[in-house]
Amino acid sequence: MAILITAAILQINPDANVRVANNDIDRIDWYEGTPVISKEDLQAKITEMEADPQTQWISPEGTPTDG
């Protein structure tokens, strides 16, 4: 199971305007003055979300995402 990086970002900042290439935490583009969220904070949020996964947070395995 892979939590969508965009889902984690939006859990931290619902107003974030971002693009995540291939659901890669190292390939995030931040737009329109959206404050950058640290990789550590994102990883902590992903760990939290994995403990209580919801369907809309999960990336189908092997499916590239671009959100």
Contacts in CASP RR format, 6 or more apart in sequence:
PFRMAT RR
TARGET T0000
AUTHOR 0000-0000-0000
METHOD contacts of the structure
MODEL  1
MAILITAAILQINPDANVRVANNDIDRIDWYEGTPVISKEDLQAKITEME
ADPQTQWISPEGTPTDG
1 50 0 8 1.000
1 53 0 8 1.000
1 58 0 8 1.000
1 61 0 8 1.000
2 23 0 8 1.000
2 58 0 8 1.000
2 59 0 8 1.000
2 61 0 8 1.000
3 46 0 8 1.000
3 49 0 8 1.000
3 50 0 8 1.000
3 53 0 8 1.000
3 57 0 8 1.000
3 58 0 8 1.000
3 59 0 8 1.000
4 20 0 8 1.000
4 23 0 8 1.000
4 57 0 8 1.000
4 58 0 8 1.000
4 59 0 8 1.000
4 65 0 8 1.000
4 67 0 8 1.000
5 20 0 8 1.000
5 23 0 8 1.000
5 24 0 8 1.000
5 25 0 8 1.000
5 28 0 8 1.000
5 42 0 8 1.000
5 46 0 8 1.000
6 18 0 8 1.000
6 20 0 8 1.000
6 65 0 8 1.000
6 67 0 8 1.000
7 49 0 8 1.000
7 56 0 8 1.000
7 57 0 8 1.000
8 42 0 8 1.000
8 45 0 8 1.000
8 46 0 8 1.000
8 49 0 8 1.000
8 57 0 8 1.000
9 16 0 8 1.000
9 18 0 8 1.000
9 20 0 8 1.000
9 28 0 8 1.000
9 37 0 8 1.000
9 42 0 8 1.000
10 16 0 8 1.000
11 45 0 8 1.000
11 49 0 8 1.000
12 37 0 8 1.000
12 41 0 8 1.000
12 42 0 8 1.000
12 45 0 8 1.000
13 34 0 8 1.000
13 35 0 8 1.000
13 37 0 8 1.000
15 34 0 8 1.000
16 30 0 8 1.000
16 34 0 8 1.000
16 37 0 8 1.000
17 30 0 8 1.000
17 31 0 8 1.000
17 32 0 8 1.000
17 33 0 8 1.000
17 34 0 8 1.000
18 28 0 8 1.000
18 29 0 8 1.000
18 30 0 8 1.000
18 31 0 8 1.000
18 34 0 8 1.000
18 67 0 8 1.000
19 28 0 8 1.000
19 29 0 8 1.000
19 31 0 8 1.000
19 66 0 8 1.000
19 67 0 8 1.000
20 27 0 8 1.000
20 28 0 8 1.000
20 29 0 8 1.000
20 65 0 8 1.000
20 66 0 8 1.000
20 67 0 8 1.000
21 27 0 8 1.000
21 28 0 8 1.000
21 29 0 8 1.000
21 66 0 8 1.000
22 64 0 8 1.000
22 65 0 8 1.000
22 66 0 8 1.000
23 59 0 8 1.000
23 64 0 8 1.000
23 65 0 8 1.000
25 39 0 8 1.000
25 42 0 8 1.000
25 43 0 8 1.000
26 39 0 8 1.000
30 36 0 8 1.000
49 57 0 8 1.000
59 65 0 8 1.000
END
